[in-house]
Amino acid sequence: MKPGEDGVNLKVRVLSVSESRVVETRSGPRTLSEAVVGDETGRVTLTLWGDHAGTLEEGQAVEVQNAFTTVFRGKVQLNVGRRGKLEQIDDSEVVSAEEVPESFPEAPNGYRPYRRRYGGYQRKRW
């Protein structure tokens, strides 16, 4: 998993979950929760935004669809926002929690995220 990916789809086991909370963002208050999920390649922190917040339970097997990646404190994180989707799947489709390696994906040294400009286009001044 690399920083800045979009349209990420994967099947994972939910290893732990946190309570939903409200945070202040540039566009106002947003509800989120976090979960640590994993598969046979390792673990990743999954941030669930909006209506997805608080919907996962420890031990579930889920398919994450149309997620995107970001970097927080040097670690790559997976995010599910309004375009993303979570679907419960059969337990047999994902490795057990004990089989998930302890490793988390890290951002490359010196990684600097692309910063979007908010507020639309900039008008020329004559």
N, CA, C and O atoms as a GROMACS GRO file, in nm:
protein
  504
    1MET      N    1   0.084  -0.116   0.000
    1MET     CA    2   0.000   0.000   0.000
    1MET      C    3   0.090   0.124   0.000
    1MET      O    4   0.184   0.134   0.078
    2LYS      N    5   0.058   0.218  -0.089
    2LYS     CA    6   0.140   0.339  -0.104
    2LYS      C    7   0.057   0.463  -0.073
    2LYS      O    8  -0.065   0.460  -0.085
    3PRO      N    9   0.122   0.573  -0.035
    3PRO     CA   10   0.050   0.697  -0.011
    3PRO      C   11  -0.011   0.751  -0.141
    3PRO      O   12   0.047   0.734  -0.248
    4GLY      N   13  -0.126   0.816  -0.131
    4GLY     CA   14  -0.187   0.882  -0.246
    4GLY      C   15  -0.264   0.793  -0.340
    4GLY      O   16  -0.298   0.836  -0.450
    5GLU      N   17  -0.292   0.669  -0.302
    5GLU     CA   18  -0.369   0.580  -0.388
    5GLU      C   19  -0.518   0.610  -0.373
    5GLU      O   20  -0.564   0.654  -0.268
    6ASP      N   21  -0.591   0.586  -0.481
    6ASP     CA   22  -0.736   0.609  -0.483
    6ASP      C   23  -0.801   0.485  -0.542
    6ASP      O   24  -0.738   0.414  -0.620
    7GLY      N   25  -0.926   0.457  -0.506
    7GLY     CA   26  -0.995   0.342  -0.561
    7GLY      C   27  -0.941   0.209  -0.511
    7GLY      O   28  -0.938   0.111  -0.585
    8VAL      N   29  -0.897   0.205  -0.386
    8VAL     CA   30  -0.839   0.085  -0.328
    8VAL      C   31  -0.950  -0.012  -0.286
    8VAL      O   32  -1.046   0.027  -0.219
    9ASN      N   33  -0.935  -0.138  -0.326
    9ASN     CA   34  -1.030  -0.244  -0.290
    9ASN      C   35  -0.952  -0.359  -0.227
    9ASN      O   36  -0.853  -0.404  -0.285
   10LEU      N   37  -0.995  -0.406  -0.110
   10LEU     CA   38  -0.929  -0.520  -0.048
   10LEU      C   39  -1.019  -0.587   0.053
   10LEU      O   40  -1.116  -0.528   0.102
   11LYS      N   41  -0.987  -0.712   0.084
   11LYS     CA   42  -1.060  -0.791   0.183
   11LYS      C   43  -0.973  -0.802   0.306
   11LYS      O   44  -0.856  -0.840   0.297
   12VAL      N   45  -1.029  -0.768   0.423
   12VAL     CA   46  -0.950  -0.761   0.546
   12VAL      C   47  -1.026  -0.818   0.665
   12VAL      O   48  -1.148  -0.836   0.661
   13ARG      N   49  -0.950  -0.844   0.771
   13ARG     CA   50  -1.006  -0.884   0.901
   13ARG      C   51  -0.996  -0.762   0.992
   13ARG      O   52  -0.893  -0.695   0.995
   14VAL      N   53  -1.102  -0.732   1.067
   14VAL     CA   54  -1.101  -0.620   1.163
   14VAL      C   55  -1.035  -0.671   1.290
   14VAL      O   56  -1.082  -0.765   1.353
   15LEU      N   57  -0.924  -0.606   1.329
   15LEU     CA   58  -0.846  -0.650   1.444
   15LEU      C   59  -0.880  -0.571   1.570
   15LEU      O   60  -0.879  -0.627   1.680
   16SER      N   61  -0.911  -0.443   1.556
   16SER     CA   62  -0.954  -0.362   1.670
   16SER      C   63  -1.030  -0.242   1.616
   16SER      O   64  -1.013  -0.202   1.501
   17VAL      N   65  -1.116  -0.184   1.701
   17VAL     CA   66  -1.197  -0.068   1.661
   17VAL      C   67  -1.196   0.036   1.773
   17VAL      O   68  -1.178   0.003   1.890
   18SER      N   69  -1.217   0.161   1.735
   18SER     CA   70  -1.228   0.269   1.833
   18SER      C   71  -1.369   0.327   1.828
   18SER      O   72  -1.444   0.304   1.733
   19GLU      N   73  -1.402   0.403   1.931
   19GLU     CA   74  -1.532   0.470   1.937
   19GLU      C   75  -1.536   0.583   1.834
   19GLU      O   76  -1.432   0.639   1.798
   20SER      N   77  -1.654   0.617   1.788
   20SER     CA   78  -1.671   0.732   1.698
   20SER      C   79  -1.642   0.860   1.774
   20SER      O   80  -1.666   0.869   1.895
   21ARG      N   81  -1.592   0.960   1.702
   21ARG     CA   82  -1.568   1.092   1.762
   21ARG      C   83  -1.587   1.198   1.655
   21ARG      O   84  -1.588   1.168   1.536
   22VAL      N   85  -1.603   1.322   1.698
   22VAL     CA   86  -1.619   1.434   1.605
   22VAL      C   87  -1.490   1.514   1.606
   22VAL      O   88  -1.437   1.548   1.712
   23VAL      N   89  -1.439   1.545   1.486
   23VAL     CA   90  -1.317   1.626   1.473
   23VAL      C   91  -1.348   1.747   1.385
   23VAL      O   92  -1.439   1.744   1.302
   24GLU      N   93  -1.272   1.853   1.405
   24GLU     CA   94  -1.285   1.974   1.323
   24GLU      C   95  -1.197   1.959   1.200
   24GLU      O   96  -1.078   1.930   1.212
   25THR      N   97  -1.253   1.979   1.082
   25THR     CA   98  -1.178   1.977   0.958
   25THR      C   99  -1.193   2.112   0.890
   25THR      O  100  -1.264   2.199   0.940
   26ARG      N  101  -1.126   2.130   0.778
   26ARG     CA  102  -1.138   2.255   0.703
   26ARG      C  103  -1.281   2.283   0.660
   26ARG      O  104  -1.323   2.398   0.647
   27SER      N  105  -1.356   2.174   0.639
   27SER     CA  106  -1.495   2.191   0.594
   27SER      C  107  -1.595   2.177   0.709
   27SER      O  108  -1.714   2.155   0.685
   28GLY      N  109  -1.548   2.190   0.833
   28GLY     CA  110  -1.637   2.184   0.948
   28GLY      C  111  -1.625   2.053   1.023
   28GLY      O  112  -1.538   1.972   0.992
   29PRO      N  113  -1.712   2.031   1.123
   29PRO     CA  114  -1.703   1.910   1.204
   29PRO      C  115  -1.739   1.785   1.124
   29PRO      O  116  -1.832   1.786   1.044
   30ARG      N  117  -1.662   1.677   1.147
   30ARG     CA  118  -1.688   1.548   1.079
   30ARG      C  119  -1.678   1.438   1.183
   30ARG      O  120  -1.597   1.444   1.275
   31THR      N  121  -1.761   1.336   1.166
   31THR     CA  122  -1.758   1.219   1.252
   31THR      C  123  -1.665   1.115   1.191
   31THR      O  124  -1.666   1.093   1.070
   32LEU      N  125  -1.584   1.052   1.276
   32LEU     CA  126  -1.495   0.947   1.229
   32LEU      C  127  -1.473   0.844   1.337
   32LEU      O  128  -1.495   0.870   1.455
   33SER      N  129  -1.430   0.726   1.296
   33SER     CA  130  -1.380   0.625   1.388
   33SER      C  131  -1.263   0.556   1.318
   33SER      O  132  -1.247   0.567   1.196
   34GLU      N  133  -1.183   0.487   1.395
   34GLU     CA  134  -1.068   0.417   1.338
   34GLU      C  135  -1.073   0.271   1.375
   34GLU      O  136  -1.128   0.232   1.478
   35ALA      N  137  -1.014   0.190   1.289
   35ALA     CA  138  -1.002   0.047   1.313
   35ALA      C  139  -0.867   0.003   1.259
   35ALA      O  140  -0.816   0.060   1.163
   36VAL      N  141  -0.810  -0.098   1.320
   36VAL     CA  142  -0.691  -0.161   1.264
   36VAL      C  143  -0.741  -0.286   1.194
   36VAL      O  144  -0.808  -0.371   1.253
   37VAL      N  145  -0.707  -0.297   1.065
   37VAL     CA  146  -0.749  -0.411   0.983
   37VAL      C  147  -0.625  -0.475   0.923
   37VAL      O  148  -0.518  -0.414   0.918
   38GLY      N  149  -0.640  -0.599   0.877
   38GLY     CA  150  -0.524  -0.664   0.819
   38GLY      C  151  -0.560  -0.780   0.730
   38GLY      O  152  -0.673  -0.831   0.731
   39ASP      N  153  -0.460  -0.821   0.652
   39ASP     CA  154  -0.470  -0.940   0.568
   39ASP      C  155  -0.336  -1.012   0.575
   39ASP      O  156  -0.257  -0.986   0.666
   40GLU      N  157  -0.309  -1.102   0.483
   40GLU     CA  158  -0.186  -1.180   0.488
   40GLU      C  159  -0.060  -1.096   0.465
   40GLU      O  160   0.051  -1.145   0.488
   41THR      N  161  -0.074  -0.970   0.419
   41THR     CA  162   0.042  -0.886   0.393
   41THR      C  163   0.077  -0.794   0.509
   41THR      O  164   0.189  -0.742   0.513
   42GLY      N  165  -0.014  -0.772   0.604
   42GLY     CA  166   0.013  -0.683   0.717
   42GLY      C  167  -0.111  -0.612   0.766
   42GLY      O  168  -0.224  -0.650   0.735
   43ARG      N  169  -0.087  -0.506   0.845
   43ARG     CA  170  -0.194  -0.430   0.910
   43ARG      C  171  -0.194  -0.287   0.859
   43ARG      O  172  -0.093  -0.236   0.809
   44VAL      N  173  -0.310  -0.222   0.872
   44VAL     CA  174  -0.320  -0.080   0.837
   44VAL      C  175  -0.431  -0.018   0.922
   44VAL      O  176  -0.530  -0.084   0.956
   45THR      N  177  -0.414   0.109   0.955
   45THR     CA  178  -0.519   0.182   1.025
   45THR      C  179  -0.620   0.226   0.920
   45THR      O  180  -0.585   0.287   0.819
   46LEU      N  181  -0.746   0.196   0.945
   46LEU     CA  182  -0.856   0.232   0.856
   46LEU      C  183  -0.938   0.340   0.924
   46LEU      O  184  -0.991   0.319   1.033
   47THR      N  185  -0.948   0.456   0.860
   47THR     CA  186  -1.030   0.565   0.913
   47THR      C  187  -1.164   0.564   0.840
   47THR      O  188  -1.169   0.569   0.717
   48LEU      N  189  -1.270   0.559   0.917
   48LEU     CA  190  -1.407   0.555   0.864
   48LEU      C  191  -1.470   0.692   0.886
   48LEU      O  192  -1.482   0.738   1.000
   49TRP      N  193  -1.512   0.756   0.778
   49TRP     CA  194  -1.566   0.892   0.783
   49TRP      C  195  -1.718   0.891   0.767
   49TRP      O  196  -1.774   0.806   0.698
   50GLY      N  197  -1.784   0.986   0.834
   50GLY     CA  198  -1.927   1.008   0.815
   50GLY      C  199  -2.011   0.889   0.857
   50GLY      O  200  -1.996   0.836   0.967
   51ASP      N  201  -2.100   0.847   0.767
   51ASP     CA  202  -2.193   0.738   0.797
   51ASP      C  203  -2.123   0.605   0.822
   51ASP      O  204  -2.182   0.516   0.884
   52HIS      N  205  -1.999   0.588   0.778
   52HIS     CA  206  -1.926   0.464   0.799
   52HIS      C  207  -1.870   0.454   0.941
   52HIS      O  208  -1.841   0.344   0.988
   53ALA      N  209  -1.855   0.568   1.009
   53ALA     CA  210  -1.795   0.570   1.143
   53ALA      C  211  -1.875   0.481   1.238
   53ALA      O  212  -1.998   0.487   1.243
   54GLY      N  213  -1.804   0.398   1.313
   54GLY     CA  214  -1.866   0.314   1.413
   54GLY      C  215  -1.940   0.192   1.361
   54GLY      O  216  -2.014   0.129   1.436
   55THR      N  217  -1.922   0.157   1.233
   55THR     CA  218  -1.998   0.046   1.176
   55THR      C  219  -1.926  -0.089   1.182
   55THR      O  220  -1.987  -0.192   1.154
   56LEU      N  221  -1.798  -0.090   1.217
   56LEU     CA  222  -1.724  -0.216   1.219
   56LEU      C  223  -1.715  -0.274   1.361
   56LEU      O  224  -1.720  -0.201   1.460
   57GLU      N  225  -1.701  -0.407   1.366
   57GLU     CA  226  -1.683  -0.477   1.492
   57GLU      C  227  -1.559  -0.564   1.484
   57GLU      O  228  -1.527  -0.619   1.378
   58GLU      N  229  -1.489  -0.575   1.596
   58GLU     CA  230  -1.369  -0.658   1.601
   58GLU      C  231  -1.402  -0.801   1.558
   58GLU      O  232  -1.503  -0.858   1.599
   59GLY      N  233  -1.315  -0.858   1.474
   59GLY     CA  234  -1.331  -0.995   1.429
   59GLY      C  235  -1.402  -1.009   1.295
   59GLY      O  236  -1.392  -1.115   1.232
   60GLN      N  237  -1.472  -0.906   1.251
   60GLN     CA  238  -1.544  -0.914   1.123
   60GLN      C  239  -1.448  -0.932   1.007
   60GLN      O  240  -1.332  -0.890   1.011
   61ALA      N  241  -1.499  -0.997   0.902
   61ALA     CA  242  -1.430  -1.003   0.774
   61ALA      C  243  -1.508  -0.910   0.681
   61ALA      O  244  -1.628  -0.926   0.663
   62VAL      N  245  -1.439  -0.811   0.623
   62VAL     CA  246  -1.507  -0.713   0.538
   62VAL      C  247  -1.431  -0.689   0.410
   62VAL      O  248  -1.309  -0.707   0.402
   63GLU      N  249  -1.506  -0.647   0.308
   63GLU     CA  250  -1.445  -0.601   0.185
   63GLU      C  251  -1.456  -0.449   0.185
   63GLU      O  252  -1.565  -0.393   0.199
   64VAL      N  253  -1.342  -0.384   0.169
   64VAL     CA  254  -1.334  -0.239   0.161
   64VAL      C  255  -1.330  -0.203   0.014
   64VAL      O  256  -1.247  -0.255  -0.060
   65GLN      N  257  -1.419  -0.114  -0.030
   65GLN     CA  258  -1.426  -0.077  -0.171
   65GLN      C  259  -1.412   0.074  -0.187
   65GLN      O  260  -1.466   0.152  -0.109
   66ASN      N  261  -1.337   0.113  -0.290
   66ASN     CA  262  -1.319   0.253  -0.327
   66ASN      C  263  -1.264   0.339  -0.213
   66ASN      O  264  -1.312   0.450  -0.189
   67ALA      N  265  -1.165   0.287  -0.143
   67ALA     CA  266  -1.099   0.360  -0.036
   67ALA      C  267  -0.982   0.441  -0.094
   67ALA      O  268  -0.948   0.426  -0.211
   68PHE      N  269  -0.923   0.526  -0.011
   68PHE     CA  270  -0.806   0.603  -0.052
   68PHE      C  271  -0.704   0.603   0.060
   68PHE      O  272  -0.738   0.582   0.176
   69THR      N  273  -0.578   0.626   0.025
   69THR     CA  274  -0.472   0.625   0.125
   69THR      C  275  -0.419   0.765   0.152
   69THR      O  276  -0.416   0.851   0.064
   70THR      N  277  -0.378   0.785   0.277
   70THR     CA  278  -0.315   0.909   0.321
   70THR      C  279  -0.196   0.869   0.409
   70THR      O  280  -0.172   0.750   0.433
   71VAL      N  281  -0.122   0.968   0.456
   71VAL     CA  282  -0.012   0.944   0.548
   71VAL      C  283  -0.035   1.026   0.673
   71VAL      O  284  -0.067   1.144   0.666
   72PHE      N  285  -0.018   0.962   0.789
   72PHE     CA  286  -0.028   1.030   0.917
   72PHE      C  287   0.087   0.982   1.004
   72PHE      O  288   0.099   0.862   1.030
   73ARG      N  289   0.170   1.075   1.047
   73ARG     CA  290   0.287   1.044   1.130
   73ARG      C  291   0.375   0.935   1.069
   73ARG      O  292   0.423   0.845   1.138
   74GLY      N  293   0.395   0.946   0.938
   74GLY     CA  294   0.486   0.856   0.867
   74GLY      C  295   0.429   0.720   0.830
   74GLY      O  296   0.498   0.640   0.767
   75LYS      N  297   0.306   0.692   0.868
   75LYS     CA  298   0.242   0.564   0.837
   75LYS      C  299   0.132   0.584   0.733
   75LYS      O  300   0.057   0.682   0.738
   76VAL      N  301   0.124   0.490   0.638
   76VAL     CA  302   0.017   0.494   0.539
   76VAL      C  303  -0.112   0.448   0.606
   76VAL      O  304  -0.114   0.349   0.678
   77GLN      N  305  -0.220   0.523   0.582
   77GLN     CA  306  -0.351   0.488   0.637
   77GLN      C  307  -0.451   0.473   0.524
   77GLN      O  308  -0.438   0.535   0.418
   78LEU      N  309  -0.550   0.390   0.548
   78LEU     CA  310  -0.659   0.368   0.454
   78LEU      C  311  -0.780   0.446   0.503
   78LEU      O  312  -0.806   0.451   0.624
   79ASN      N  313  -0.856   0.506   0.412
   79ASN     CA  314  -0.973   0.587   0.447
   79ASN      C  315  -1.094   0.545   0.365
   79ASN      O  316  -1.084   0.518   0.245
   80VAL      N  317  -1.210   0.541   0.430
   80VAL     CA  318  -1.336   0.516   0.361
   80VAL      C  319  -1.424   0.637   0.387
   80VAL      O  320  -1.466   0.663   0.500
   81GLY      N  321  -1.453   0.711   0.279
   81GLY     CA  322  -1.538   0.829   0.286
   81GLY      C  323  -1.670   0.806   0.217
   81GLY      O  324  -1.716   0.692   0.206
   82ARG      N  325  -1.732   0.913   0.171
   82ARG     CA  326  -1.868   0.902   0.113
   82ARG      C  327  -1.873   0.818  -0.014
   82ARG      O  328  -1.977   0.760  -0.044
   83ARG      N  329  -1.764   0.810  -0.090
   83ARG     CA  330  -1.765   0.727  -0.212
   83ARG      C  331  -1.726   0.583  -0.184
   83ARG      O  332  -1.740   0.497  -0.271
   84GLY      N  333  -1.676   0.555  -0.064
   84GLY     CA  334  -1.634   0.421  -0.029
   84GLY      C  335  -1.749   0.334   0.017
   84GLY      O  336  -1.860   0.382   0.041
   85LYS      N  337  -1.718   0.206   0.030
   85LYS     CA  338  -1.821   0.110   0.069
   85LYS      C  339  -1.757   0.000   0.153
   85LYS      O  340  -1.642  -0.037   0.130
   86LEU      N  341  -1.832  -0.052   0.250
   86LEU     CA  342  -1.789  -0.163   0.332
   86LEU      C  343  -1.894  -0.272   0.322
   86LEU      O  344  -2.013  -0.246   0.335
   87GLU      N  345  -1.850  -0.396   0.298
   87GLU     CA  346  -1.943  -0.508   0.290
   87GLU      C  347  -1.890  -0.622   0.374
   87GLU      O  348  -1.773  -0.660   0.362
   88GLN      N  349  -1.976  -0.679   0.460
   88GLN     CA  350  -1.935  -0.796   0.535
   88GLN      C  351  -1.924  -0.913   0.439
   88GLN      O  352  -2.009  -0.932   0.352
   89ILE      N  353  -1.817  -0.993   0.455
   89ILE     CA  354  -1.795  -1.109   0.369
   89ILE      C  355  -1.781  -1.234   0.456
   89ILE      O  356  -1.776  -1.225   0.579
   90ASP      N  357  -1.774  -1.349   0.393
   90ASP     CA  358  -1.760  -1.475   0.465
   90ASP      C  359  -1.622  -1.482   0.532
   90ASP      O  360  -1.522  -1.441   0.473
   91ASP      N  361  -1.619  -1.533   0.653
   91ASP     CA  362  -1.494  -1.545   0.730
   91ASP      C  363  -1.384  -1.617   0.654
   91ASP      O  364  -1.266  -1.585   0.670
   92SER      N  365  -1.420  -1.713   0.571
   92SER     CA  366  -1.321  -1.794   0.500
   92SER      C  367  -1.246  -1.716   0.392
   92SER      O  368  -1.146  -1.764   0.339
   93GLU      N  369  -1.294  -1.596   0.359
   93GLU     CA  370  -1.229  -1.517   0.252
   93GLU      C  371  -1.107  -1.439   0.300
   93GLU      O  372  -1.034  -1.382   0.219
   94VAL      N  373  -1.086  -1.436   0.433
   94VAL     CA  374  -0.975  -1.359   0.490
   94VAL      C  375  -0.905  -1.443   0.595
   94VAL      O  376  -0.968  -1.526   0.662
   95VAL      N  377  -0.773  -1.423   0.610
   95VAL     CA  378  -0.697  -1.496   0.712
   95VAL      C  379  -0.748  -1.461   0.852
   95VAL      O  380  -0.811  -1.357   0.872
   96SER      N  381  -0.721  -1.548   0.947
   96SER     CA  382  -0.761  -1.523   1.086
   96SER      C  383  -0.674  -1.411   1.144
   96SER      O  384  -0.569  -1.378   1.089
   97ALA      N  385  -0.718  -1.354   1.254
   97ALA     CA  386  -0.644  -1.245   1.320
   97ALA      C  387  -0.502  -1.288   1.357
   97ALA      O  388  -0.409  -1.209   1.349
   98GLU      N  389  -0.486  -1.413   1.398
   98GLU     CA  390  -0.355  -1.464   1.439
   98GLU      C  391  -0.258  -1.474   1.322
   98GLU      O  392  -0.136  -1.472   1.342
   99GLU      N  393  -0.308  -1.483   1.201
   99GLU     CA  394  -0.224  -1.498   1.082
   99GLU      C  395  -0.183  -1.364   1.019
   99GLU      O  396  -0.105  -1.362   0.924
  100VAL      N  397  -0.234  -1.252   1.071
  100VAL     CA  398  -0.202  -1.120   1.016
  100VAL      C  399  -0.067  -1.074   1.071
  100VAL      O  400  -0.051  -1.064   1.193
  101PRO      N  401   0.030  -1.046   0.984
  101PRO     CA  402   0.161  -0.997   1.031
  101PRO      C  403   0.147  -0.866   1.108
  101PRO      O  404   0.051  -0.791   1.087
  102GLU      N  405   0.243  -0.838   1.195
  102GLU     CA  406   0.242  -0.718   1.279
  102GLU      C  407   0.281  -0.590   1.205
  102GLU      O  408   0.264  -0.482   1.260
  103SER      N  409   0.332  -0.600   1.083
  103SER     CA  410   0.388  -0.483   1.014
  103SER      C  411   0.279  -0.389   0.960
  103SER      O  412   0.172  -0.432   0.917
  104PHE      N  413   0.310  -0.258   0.966
  104PHE     CA  414   0.226  -0.152   0.912
  104PHE      C  415   0.301  -0.087   0.795
  104PHE      O  416   0.424  -0.074   0.801
  105PRO      N  417   0.231  -0.046   0.688
  105PRO     CA  418   0.302   0.020   0.576
  105PRO      C  419   0.351   0.159   0.617
  105PRO      O  420   0.280   0.234   0.685
  106GLU      N  421   0.471   0.192   0.575
  106GLU     CA  422   0.530   0.322   0.605
  106GLU      C  423   0.544   0.404   0.478
  106GLU      O  424   0.563   0.350   0.370
  107ALA      N  425   0.536   0.534   0.494
  107ALA     CA  426   0.557   0.626   0.381
  107ALA      C  427   0.706   0.628   0.348
  107ALA      O  428   0.789   0.613   0.437
  108PRO      N  429   0.741   0.645   0.221
  108PRO     CA  430   0.884   0.654   0.184
  108PRO      C  431   0.950   0.772   0.255
  108PRO      O  432   0.885   0.873   0.284
  109ASN      N  433   1.078   0.759   0.282
  109ASN     CA  434   1.154   0.870   0.343
  109ASN      C  435   1.139   0.997   0.261
  109ASN      O  436   1.150   0.994   0.139
  110GLY      N  437   1.113   1.107   0.328
  110GLY     CA  438   1.100   1.235   0.259
  110GLY      C  439   0.968   1.255   0.187
  110GLY      O  440   0.954   1.352   0.113
  111TYR      N  441   0.872   1.165   0.207
  111TYR     CA  442   0.743   1.178   0.138
  111TYR      C  443   0.674   1.306   0.180
  111TYR      O  444   0.662   1.336   0.299
  112ARG      N  445   0.629   1.382   0.081
  112ARG     CA  446   0.554   1.506   0.105
  112ARG      C  447   0.422   1.493   0.028
  112ARG      O  448   0.424   1.482  -0.094
  113PRO      N  449   0.310   1.495   0.099
  113PRO     CA  450   0.181   1.479   0.031
  113PRO      C  451   0.149   1.596  -0.059
  113PRO      O  452   0.187   1.710  -0.032
  114TYR      N  453   0.077   1.566  -0.166
  114TYR     CA  454   0.025   1.669  -0.254
  114TYR      C  455  -0.084   1.743  -0.179
  114TYR      O  456  -0.173   1.681  -0.122
  115ARG      N  457  -0.078   1.874  -0.178
  115ARG     CA  458  -0.178   1.955  -0.110
  115ARG      C  459  -0.275   2.012  -0.211
  115ARG      O  460  -0.236   2.083  -0.303
  116ARG      N  461  -0.401   1.980  -0.192
  116ARG     CA  462  -0.504   2.036  -0.279
  116ARG      C  463  -0.530   2.180  -0.240
  116ARG      O  464  -0.521   2.217  -0.123
  117ARG      N  465  -0.563   2.260  -0.339
  117ARG     CA  466  -0.602   2.398  -0.311
  117ARG      C  467  -0.752   2.403  -0.300
  117ARG      O  468  -0.824   2.355  -0.389
  118TYR      N  469  -0.799   2.459  -0.193
  118TYR     CA  470  -0.943   2.468  -0.171
  118TYR      C  471  -0.994   2.603  -0.215
  118TYR      O  472  -0.919   2.700  -0.218
  119GLY      N  473  -1.121   2.610  -0.249
  119GLY     CA  474  -1.182   2.738  -0.283
  119GLY      C  475  -1.199   2.761  -0.431
  119GLY      O  476  -1.228   2.873  -0.473
  120GLY      N  477  -1.180   2.657  -0.513
  120GLY     CA  478  -1.202   2.675  -0.657
  120GLY      C  479  -1.084   2.737  -0.727
  120GLY      O  480  -0.971   2.735  -0.677
  121TYR      N  481  -1.111   2.792  -0.842
  121TYR     CA  482  -1.002   2.849  -0.921
  121TYR      C  483  -0.968   2.988  -0.871
  121TYR      O  484  -1.047   3.052  -0.801
  122GLN      N  485  -0.852   3.034  -0.909
  122GLN     CA  486  -0.808   3.166  -0.869
  122GLN      C  487  -0.826   3.262  -0.986
  122GLN      O  488  -0.780   3.236  -1.097
  123ARG      N  489  -0.894   3.373  -0.961
  123ARG     CA  490  -0.920   3.468  -1.069
  123ARG      C  491  -0.802   3.561  -1.088
  123ARG      O  492  -0.732   3.597  -0.993
  124LYS      N  493  -0.781   3.599  -1.213
  124LYS     CA  494  -0.673   3.694  -1.242
  124LYS      C  495  -0.718   3.834  -1.201
  124LYS      O  496  -0.835   3.870  -1.212
  125ARG      N  497  -0.622   3.909  -1.155
  125ARG     CA  498  -0.649   4.049  -1.124
  125ARG      C  499  -0.594   4.133  -1.237
  125ARG      O  500  -0.478   4.119  -1.275
  126TRP      N  501  -0.676   4.220  -1.291
  126TRP     CA  502  -0.633   4.303  -1.404
  126TRP      C  503  -0.578   4.432  -1.360
  126TRP      O  504  -0.538   4.513  -1.443
   0.00000   0.00000   0.00000
